[in-house]
């Protein structure tokens, strides 16, 4: 069985897991799942999630991190799919202006 990643790059697309891992650093990656995935991610919900995700396929990557559906950045893609299909908010929404962009660690990234 081959696995895939639905990701917001340029453009939003499906990438094989092997290619996705190869783009990373030293082959390291992390997979996270909901603690109650068995209850939340039912066949019907997964179908809804796919339908929501399909709305973003082919959209441009959002380099300015705006909160619209015209362009999408990585964590925005997943957040919106989960929220719209399950009602769950994955992570806390924060504004870019809330971060200390002068921090040396942030500048290096």
N, C-alpha and C positions, 0 to 999 in steps of 0.2 A: 504494500500500500504506500502511495506517495502522499506526503502532507504538503499543505500550502499555507501561505500567510497572505491575508488581505491587508494591504498596507497603503498608507498615504506617502507616496513618493511622487515623482513626476512621470506620469500621472498616477492617480489612485488605481491600483491594479492588484491582481493575484500573482504571487511569486512563489515558486517552489521553495520549500523549507531549506533544501540544500543550498540553493543560490542565495537565499536570505542570510543564512548562517555564514556563508563564504564572504559576504560583504562586511561582516563584523570583525571584531578584534580577536585574533587567536582562536577562532572557532567557538568562543564563549557565547552562550545565550541562556535566557531564563524563560521558562513557561510558567505563567500564573493562571490559576483557575479559581473560580468561586468556591467557597467552602461548601455551599449548598447547591452546587451545580446540578446535581441529580433532580432537585425539586424545581429549579428555575429554568434550566435549559432543556425543556421538553421538546419533542419533535415540532409541535406547533409554534413554540417560541423561536426555535432555530429557523424555522421557515420565515417568521416575521423578521428576524435579524438579517437573513439573507436578502429579503425584499428591501429592507432599509439600506443595507450595504450597497445593493445594486444601484440605488439612487446616486451614489457617490462615485461609482466606477467611471474612470476616464476623466474625472475632474482634475484640475490643476492643483499642485501643491501650494499651500498658502505660506509664503515666506514672511508675511507680516503678521501672522497669527491672529487674524480677525475671526470673529465668531459669526460666520455666515455659512450658507451652504454653497456659495459660488466657488470657493476654493477651500481646501481642507488640509489641515496639518495632522500629523500622526496620532497624537492622543485625542484630538478632537473627533477624529473618525470613530474610534472605538467608543468614546464617551457617548456620542450621539446615537450610535447603533444600539448600545445597551439601554440608554434612557428611553428611546422611542419604541423599542421592541419589548422591554421588560419593565420599564419604570424605574430601574435602578440607576443611581448616579455613581459611576465608578470613579472614585477619587473626588477631591474637593476642587471646585472651579476657582481659579485665581487669575487675576489680571497680570499681564506682563509688567505693568507699572508697579506691581507689588514686590517685585524682585529687585535685589541689589545688583544691578548690571555692572557696577564698578568693581565688584569683587573679583579678585585675580583668578579664582577657579572658574568663574563664569566666563570671564574674558578668554581664557584658554580654550574653553569648549566652543 
